[in-house]
Structures are given as C-alpha cells and as structure tokens.
Amino acid sequence: MIELRRLSVCSGGFALENLELRLPAGGYGVLMGSTGSGKTTLLEAICGLRVVTGGSVLLDGVDVTRWSVGSRGIGYVPQDAGLFPLLSVREHLAFGLELRRVSRREISRRVEEVAAALGITPLLSRTPKHLSGGEARRVAIGRAIAFHPQLLLLDEPLSALDEDRRLQLLELLRHIHREERVTTLHVTHSSDEAAAVGEHFFRLEDGRVQGCRL
C-alpha cells in the first residue's frame, strides 16, 4: 500500500502542497493530469529523489519519508528509461539485486526469469545504444521489478512509442501485474492507456490529487 499524508514538495519555483493519496496493496493506480501539473515531481518525491518539505510517504503503513532512495524498496521507471550507457542488459537486471547483496546464484536465476517474462533474453549482452526505444523500456521495467519491489512507479512508460509497441507494452504491464502483484502507480496523460491497465484512478490538478472516474 502507498499512502501520502499532507505531502508537500518543492521543485525550483514549483510546489505541491498537502497532497493526499491512498492506493491499496497490490492495486494498479493511474495518475493523470495535464503537462506541468507535477506528476513527475510527485513520483520523484515518493521514491526519494525530491526533498519532501512537509507531510509523509507511507509504504505498507511504514513512514519512509526520510529514508534513502535505495532503502525504500521502490522500483522506478523514469520517462527516458534512465539506462546506464556502459552496462549490459544483464547488468541492468542484476543491478538492484547486487545492491541488496543477493547471492550470485539467485541473481542469475532472477535475471533469466525476468528476461524471459519481458521477452528480452536475446538482448542480455547488449548495451543501451544497441536497443530500440521499446526494448529500452522493457529493460527499464525489468530493472525496476527484478528485486521484487514493494512499489512500482512508472512515469509515462509508453511515451514516444509507435502504436504497435504501445500495445505490446500495455499487454506486458498487465502480465507483470498479474504475475508480480506489485502495487503500481502509473503516470499518463492518456485516458485510453489508463483504462487499459488501471484499477484505481487519480487526477493531479490545481495542486490537488483526487480520485476520479474515466
């Protein structure tokens, strides 16, 4: 479960104040809103990349507001995929597991499992410059889920993809949620995309988060 209690965060001259949001454990939430409304800033605050100036972020009832990024157990897929240019696909999938000192045997098993689920096994030896946009998104999603996060944050994961690849990734996200049952918060401006994957819907508008219907 993810819960925001009166959360406030600043980004330069932009501020969000007293935001409230509650997404139940295992739920798939979609956060919509216009460009510039603060959706990315909110995700960055949840995962610890933005300093929270007030209120709390709770995961499964535990206040993680002052925890470091790595200790929160959150998988994050930014808009640009955020891949490391010198790491192979295999190294990306192993990254979070290595940080958590998982055994080499378990890392190898989990990397193979995630790669198979995402359809990227043939790409394991490649670096990001040899990946298409859709392949890079799959790798970013794999890196985010490989260590079994408590919460998965997806920031416009289907942007700048052609229609065929968008449909493929939508089905992939549905499959991942069925199999992993990780609590997910997915940011998009597309109501069609939201309807395809979401169970709970929120809109960030005029500095407030409200539950909504499509």
C-alpha positions as CSV (number, residue, x, y, z in Angstrom):
1,M,0.0,0.0,0.0
2,I,1.2,3.5,-0.7
3,E,-0.3,6.4,1.2
4,L,0.5,10.1,1.1
5,R,-0.5,12.3,4.0
6,R,-0.5,16.0,3.5
7,L,2.6,15.7,1.3
8,S,4.4,18.9,0.3
9,V,7.4,19.1,-2.1
10,C,9.2,21.9,-3.9
11,S,11.0,21.8,-7.3
12,G,12.6,25.1,-8.1
13,G,9.8,27.6,-8.1
14,F,7.1,24.9,-8.4
15,A,5.4,23.5,-5.3
16,L,2.9,20.8,-4.4
17,E,1.3,21.1,-1.0
18,N,-0.8,18.9,1.3
19,L,-1.4,16.1,-1.2
20,E,-3.4,13.1,-0.1
21,L,-3.4,9.7,-1.9
22,R,-4.1,6.1,-0.9
23,L,-3.6,3.1,-3.1
24,P,-4.2,-0.4,-1.7
25,A,-1.6,-3.1,-1.6
26,G,-1.5,-5.0,-4.9
27,G,-3.5,-2.3,-6.7
28,Y,-2.8,-0.7,-10.1
29,G,-3.2,3.0,-9.8
30,V,-3.1,5.5,-12.7
31,L,-2.3,9.2,-12.0
32,M,-3.4,11.6,-14.8
33,G,-3.0,15.3,-15.2
34,S,-2.0,17.9,-17.7
35,T,1.6,18.6,-18.7
36,G,3.3,20.7,-15.9
37,S,0.8,19.6,-13.2
38,G,3.6,18.0,-11.2
39,K,3.1,14.3,-11.8
40,T,6.8,13.6,-12.3
41,T,7.7,15.7,-9.2
42,L,5.3,13.7,-7.2
43,L,6.8,10.3,-8.3
44,E,10.3,11.6,-7.5
45,A,9.2,12.7,-4.0
46,I,7.7,9.2,-3.4
47,C,10.9,7.4,-4.3
48,G,13.2,9.9,-2.5
49,L,14.6,11.9,-5.4
50,R,12.9,15.1,-4.3
51,V,13.1,16.6,-0.8
52,V,9.8,16.5,1.0
53,T,9.1,19.7,2.8
54,G,6.0,18.5,4.7
55,G,3.8,15.5,5.3
56,S,4.6,11.8,5.0
57,V,5.1,9.0,2.5
58,L,4.0,5.6,3.9
59,L,4.6,2.2,2.4
60,D,2.6,-0.7,3.9
61,G,2.0,1.6,6.9
62,V,5.7,2.4,7.5
63,D,6.8,6.1,7.3
64,V,9.6,6.1,4.7
65,T,9.7,9.9,4.2
66,R,13.3,10.3,5.5
67,W,14.6,7.0,4.2
68,S,17.3,6.9,1.4
69,V,16.3,6.1,-2.1
70,G,17.8,2.6,-2.0
71,S,16.2,1.6,1.3
72,R,12.6,2.3,0.2
73,G,12.1,-0.9,-1.9
74,I,10.7,1.1,-4.8
75,G,11.2,0.3,-8.5
76,Y,11.1,3.4,-10.6
77,V,10.9,3.7,-14.4
78,P,11.5,7.4,-15.5
79,Q,10.2,8.8,-18.7
80,D,13.6,8.5,-20.5
81,A,14.1,4.9,-19.2
82,G,17.3,6.1,-17.4
83,L,19.5,3.3,-18.5
84,F,23.3,3.3,-17.7
85,P,25.1,3.6,-21.0
86,L,28.0,1.3,-20.2
87,L,26.0,-1.6,-18.5
88,S,24.7,-4.5,-20.4
89,V,21.0,-5.5,-20.3
90,R,22.0,-8.4,-17.9
91,E,23.8,-6.0,-15.7
92,H,20.8,-3.7,-15.6
93,L,18.5,-6.5,-14.5
94,A,21.1,-7.6,-11.8
95,F,21.7,-4.0,-10.5
96,G,19.1,-3.8,-7.7
97,L,19.8,-7.4,-6.6
98,E,23.5,-6.8,-6.3
99,L,22.8,-3.6,-4.2
100,R,20.9,-5.8,-1.9
101,R,23.6,-8.4,-1.7
102,V,21.6,-11.2,-3.2
103,S,23.6,-14.4,-3.9
104,R,25.0,-14.8,-7.4
105,R,23.0,-17.9,-8.0
106,E,19.8,-16.2,-7.1
107,I,20.7,-13.1,-9.2
108,S,21.4,-15.4,-12.2
109,R,18.0,-17.2,-11.7
110,R,16.1,-14.0,-11.3
111,V,17.7,-12.2,-14.3
112,E,16.8,-15.2,-16.5
113,E,13.3,-15.2,-15.2
114,V,12.7,-11.5,-15.7
115,A,14.3,-11.5,-19.1
116,A,12.1,-14.4,-20.3
117,A,9.0,-12.7,-18.9
118,L,9.9,-9.4,-20.8
119,G,11.0,-11.1,-24.0
120,I,14.5,-9.7,-23.8
121,T,16.6,-12.8,-23.3
122,P,18.3,-12.4,-26.7
123,L,19.3,-8.8,-25.7
124,L,21.1,-9.7,-22.4
125,S,24.6,-8.9,-23.7
126,R,23.7,-5.6,-25.5
127,T,24.3,-2.1,-24.1
128,P,21.6,0.6,-24.4
129,K,23.0,2.1,-27.6
130,H,22.1,-1.1,-29.4
131,L,18.4,-1.1,-28.1
132,S,15.3,0.3,-29.8
133,G,13.0,2.6,-27.8
134,G,10.7,-0.2,-26.9
135,E,13.5,-2.6,-26.0
136,A,15.0,0.1,-23.7
137,R,11.6,0.5,-21.9
138,R,11.4,-3.3,-21.3
139,V,14.9,-3.3,-19.8
140,A,14.0,-0.3,-17.6
141,I,10.9,-2.1,-16.4
142,G,12.9,-5.3,-15.8
143,R,15.5,-3.4,-13.7
144,A,12.7,-1.9,-11.7
145,I,10.9,-5.2,-10.9
146,A,13.8,-7.7,-10.6
147,F,14.4,-7.1,-6.9
148,H,10.7,-7.6,-6.0
149,P,9.9,-4.0,-5.0
150,Q,7.1,-3.1,-2.7
151,L,6.0,-0.4,-5.1
152,L,6.5,0.2,-8.8
153,L,6.4,3.7,-10.2
154,L,6.0,4.2,-13.9
155,D,6.4,7.7,-15.4
156,E,4.9,7.8,-18.9
157,P,6.3,4.4,-19.7
158,L,4.7,4.3,-23.2
159,S,5.5,7.8,-24.4
160,A,7.2,8.2,-27.8
161,L,6.5,4.6,-28.9
162,D,4.6,3.7,-32.0
163,E,1.2,2.1,-31.8
164,D,2.3,-1.5,-32.1
165,R,4.9,-1.2,-29.4
166,R,2.5,0.7,-27.2
167,L,0.0,-2.2,-27.4
168,Q,2.8,-4.7,-26.8
169,L,3.9,-2.9,-23.6
170,L,0.4,-2.4,-22.4
171,E,-0.1,-6.2,-22.5
172,L,3.3,-6.6,-20.9
173,L,2.4,-4.3,-18.0
174,R,-0.9,-6.2,-17.5
175,H,1.1,-9.5,-17.4
176,I,3.6,-8.2,-14.9
177,H,0.9,-7.0,-12.6
178,R,-0.9,-10.3,-12.8
179,E,2.3,-12.3,-12.1
180,E,4.1,-10.0,-9.6
181,R,1.1,-8.3,-7.9
182,V,3.3,-5.4,-7.0
183,T,1.5,-2.2,-6.0
184,T,1.8,0.1,-9.1
185,L,1.4,3.8,-9.7
186,H,1.5,4.6,-13.4
187,V,1.6,8.2,-14.7
188,T,0.0,9.0,-18.0
189,H,-2.0,11.7,-19.8
190,S,-3.8,9.1,-21.9
191,S,-7.3,8.0,-20.7
192,D,-7.2,5.1,-23.2
193,E,-3.9,3.9,-21.6
194,A,-5.3,4.4,-18.1
195,A,-8.4,2.3,-19.0
196,A,-6.3,-0.5,-20.4
197,V,-4.3,-1.1,-17.2
198,G,-5.7,0.7,-14.3
199,E,-7.9,-0.3,-11.3
200,H,-7.8,2.9,-9.3
201,F,-7.7,6.4,-11.0
202,F,-6.4,9.7,-9.7
203,R,-6.0,13.2,-11.2
204,L,-3.5,15.8,-10.2
205,E,-5.0,19.2,-10.9
206,D,-4.5,22.6,-9.4
207,G,-2.1,21.2,-6.9
208,R,-4.5,18.5,-5.6
209,V,-4.8,14.8,-6.0
210,Q,-8.4,13.5,-6.3
211,G,-9.9,10.1,-7.1
212,C,-11.6,10.1,-10.5
213,R,-13.5,8.0,-13.0
214,L,-12.7,7.6,-16.6
